[in-house]
Amino acid sequence: MDQSDTSQHGFRVGLPNRTDDLSNCFATSYTGIIAFMAVATEGSFAKAGERLGIGRSAVCRNVQKLETQLSTRLFLRTTRTTHLTLEGERFFENCNQGVTRIVEAMNDMLELREGPPSGLVRISSTVGFGRKVVEPLLERFIEAYPEISVELLLNDCPTDFVSDQIDVAFRDGRIEDSSIIAKQLIPMQMALCAAPSYVQAHSLPNSLEELCQHECINFRSFNGRVCEWEFKVDGRVRKYLPTARRTFNDADLVLNAVLQGRGIAQMAGYQVCEHIARNELVMGLRRYAPDDRGHYICYLSRQHLPSRIRVFVDFMTDEIRALNLLCLPDFYTDHPQSDIHA
């Protein structure tokens, strides 16, 4: 069996591990290269030590270790002067190219955070909120930041920031993921609504017990389950699963059916606030409206946030809070608009 043979267990044997060689080489030469570059640039070991914040003797040791590793003399040293050898000049030229690339890479990263906002922002949003609220604001954002491009993905499934490469996500309801930053934009009001034509024909329920007497319209969520209606009774959440002849997995279809007078449904305030203001919908059971949900803008970390993401979060926060999306104006007046994080 030669060095390239494979063992009976499927492992290759007798070959050097190039990754380990690279790691070992880099670990032993890194400090030496830094010391070498400083000496070559400053022209003396003492000045190189001052620049690096270490003693002259430490600089000498690091350079000597590098010369031993390379089996090459890099400097000609006298008591008064220090000069590069021909080999040292060649080594400096090659290393300087790498250092330049590293400095450029670091400046590029700093520019992402501190420079003019640019690049792509990948956004995820629940379908209804994305259509109604997020998408109409994107054109104004692009006009304000012409160097930024956006990609909006509508999906009611939970966001996987890493595998989906999402920068910012808009989520509704209650945020239970402690690994993300979740900044509440506005409270999420849930309103039981019907069209005036339905109210005229069937009236509205006066209590939760009367819900079973009405034509209810349900929403089926991304996980296949029909969403329960929630109410707050005597300070506690009470859930109700209506019997319905109409069920949709799209919030806009639920809204359209209600507007057509087909029945009643519990919907998010951002969907219905304009229709209530225009008297196209009527609210019922207001006193039982739940008050523990929110609309959130989410991202992975508050630290080291690229400027393109930071300005997007700030822009959307200000713009969405300025919209009139609350169907109950006095609802949540004392609720803090806080951040939730790990």
N, C-alpha and C positions, 0 to 999 in steps of 0.2 A: 504494500500500500504506500503510495507516494503522498506528498503533502496535500494534494488536491483530492485525495480519496474521501469517501463518505463512510462513516461508521455504520454499523448495523442498526443503530437507533435513529439514523437519519441526520446526525450532526456531522458537519465538516470538521475534520481534525487536522492539526499540524499547521494551520494557516495563521499568520499573525492577525491580530485584531486591529484593523486600521483606525477604528474609532478610539480605542484605548491609546494607541500611539499618538494620535492627534491630541487627545486630552492630556496625556502625560507631557507631551512636548509643550503645549500651550501653558500648562500649569507651571512648569519649571522655567520657561523663558519669558513669561509675561512681565514679571517685575524687572527682569534684566533688560528687556527691550525698552520699557519705560525709562529706566535709568540711563540706558545707552542714548535714547533720543534726547533726553534732557541734557546730558553732557555734550552731545554733538551740537545741540542748539545753543547752549550757554557758553561753551568753550572751556568749561572747567568743572571739576567734580564738586568743588565747594558751592559754586553758583547753582549747579544742578540740584544739590541737596537743599538749598534754600528754596528753590522753586517747587520741589516735591515735598518739602516740609519734613525732611529726614536728615540725618547726619551725613557728613562727607564719607565716613567709613562705611556706612550702609550702602551708599551709592557705589563705592569701590567694590564691595563684596558682590553686589548684584551684577555689575558689569563683568567681574572676573568669572562668576558662575556661567554667564552667557558665553564668554570667550572659551571657557572650558567645554561647554556644550557644543559649540560650533567648531572647536579645535582651530580657532582663528584669532589672531591678534587684531583688535579693532581700533586701538588707540596707540599712538606713540606719545609716551609721557616723559616729561622732564620735570625738574623742580619748579620750572616757571611756566611751561606751556603744555598744552594737550592738543594733539592733532589726530585726525582720522588717518588710518592707513588706507591704502588703495582698496583693500577688502572692506574696510570700515565705511568708506565712501559709497561703495556699491551696496552694502547692507543698509546704510542710511537711506539711500535713494529708494530702494525697494520697500523698506518699512514706512517711509514717509508717504508713499502712495496709499498704504493701508490705513495709516493714521488719518490722512485726508478724508478717506471714505468713511471712517468711523465718525469723524467730526461732522461731516455732511449728514450722516444718518441721524446723529444726535440733534443737529440743528433742525432737521426735517421733523423729528418728533416734537421738538419744542414749538415749532411753527404750527403744528397741528393743534396744539393746546392754546398757544398764546398769540399766534399770528392771525391774519385775516381768515375768517371761516371759509372753508372750501371742502369739496369732496362730496361723497355720497352719504345720505342718511337713510337707512332702511327702517321702515316704520311698520309696526303691526297694530291692528285695531280690530275690535269687535265689529261685525258687519254693520249693524245699525248705526252705531256711534261714528264709525268711519265714514259712512255715506253722508250722514246728516250734519256732522260737526267738523270732523277732521279735514276731509277732502275740500270743502269750500274754502278753507283757510290756507291751503297749500299754495295757491297761486299768489296770494299776497306775501307769503313767506319767501317764495322764489324771487319775487320782485325786490324784496328787501335785501336778499342775499343771493345775488346772481351767480356766485361761484359755487353754490351748493346745489346739488341735484337730489331729488327725493324719490323713493320707491315705497309705495303704500300697498301693504298686503292685508286684505280683509279676511279675518278668520276668527270664529268664535271659540276655537280651541285654546287652551292655555299656551302661552308663549314660551318657546324654548330659545332663549337668547343666543346660546352658543351654537347649537346645531343649525338653527335657522339664520344665524348671523344678523340678528336684529339689534339695532341700536336703541330704539325707543318703542315702547308698547303702550297702547291705551287699553285699559282694562276697566270693567264695570263690576259693581257689586261689592264683595268683601275680599280684601287681599290677605291671604294667609301664608304667602311665600315670604319667609323672613330673609331670603338670600338676595332680594332686590330692594331698590329704593322705590317706594310707591308714594307719589306726591298727589294728594287729593286736589283735583281741579274744582269740582263743585259737588254738592250732595247729589245722590241719585234718588230722585223722587219716583215713587211708583204710584201711578194714578189709575183708579178704576174709572173707565170712561164709556160713554155710549153716545150715539148720535141723537140729536133732538127728535128725529123721526122715531127712533126706537123708544125714547123716553115717553113720547106722546102715546105710543101704542101699548107700552108695557110698564111704564114708570121706571124708577130706579130702586134697587134694594135699600131698605132702611136699616137692615141688620145683616150680619154675616149669615144668619140662619135662612134668610130669604134668597141667598145666592142660588140655591138649588132650583128655584122657581124661574130662573132666567136662562136665556140662550147665551151660553158662554163660549168664547173663542179662545183656544189654547195655543201656546207656543211650544214647539219641541226643540230642545237645545241640541248642541253639537254631539252630546253623548247619547242621544236617542231618547232621553227621558223628557216627558212632558213637565214643564216648569210649574211648580206649585205657586199659587198666589199667596202673598204674605201680608199680614195685617198686624198691627200692634194694639193689643187689647189689655188694658190695665197694666201697662208697662212690660208686657211679655209678648214675644212673637207668636202669632198663631197662623198656621199654614192651612191652606185649603186647596184641594185638587178638584177642579170642577169637572163635571161630566159635560162633554162638548161634542157637537156634531161637526164642528170645523176646527181643525188643528193644522197649523203651518209651521215650517221650520225657518221662516223668514219673517222678521219683525215688521217689515213694510207690508207684507200680505195681511198680517193681523190687523194693522192699522187701517188698511184699505177696506177690509171687511167691516170694521167698526164704523168707519165713515159712511159706508153704504147702508148702515142701519141693520146689519145682519145679527148683531148681538153686542154683548159687553165684553171687555177685556181689561186686564191690568197691564199697563204699559209704562215704559220709562218716561219721565217728564220731558226730556229733550225731544221725544217723538211727538208729543201732544200739545206742548205749551202754545204753539202758534195756532193750532186748531181750536183750543179752548178760548184764546184771545179773540178769535174771529167767530165765536159762538157756533163752531162746527161740531164741537164735542162738549159734553157736559160731564162733570166729575161727580162721583158718588162715594159715599162712605169716607169722606175726607178725614173724619176724626180718627180713623183707624189706619191712616197711611203710615207705613214703616219708616223708620228714621235712622237706620244704621248702615246704609249703603253709600257708595260714592262712585264717582268717575275719577279714575286715576291715570296719571302719566308715569310710566315705570321705566327704569333703566338699571344697569347692573351696579354701578358704583358712583358715589359722589366725588371720589378722588380721581385725579388724572383724567378728567373728562375732556375729550377733544372739543375745540371751540365750536365746531359745526354742530355737535350734539348739544352743547351748553346753550347756544343761541336758539336752537330749535325748541328746547324745553322751556326756556324763558318766554319765547314768542308765543308758543301755544298756551302756556299757563295764563299769560296776560289776556290773550284774545278770547279764550274760552270763558274765563271768568267774567269778561265784559259782555258776553252774550246773555240774552234773556231766555234762559233755558229752564227756569223754575216755574212750575205751574201753580205752586203755592208760595206766594212772595214772602210770607212770614215764616216759612218752613226752615228749620235749622239755623235760625238767626244767631244762636250762640254756639254753633258747632265749629270747632277749630279746623282750619284747613291745614292739616299737619302732614308731615312726611312719616311714612312707615318704613322701617329698615331693620336689618339684623342688629 
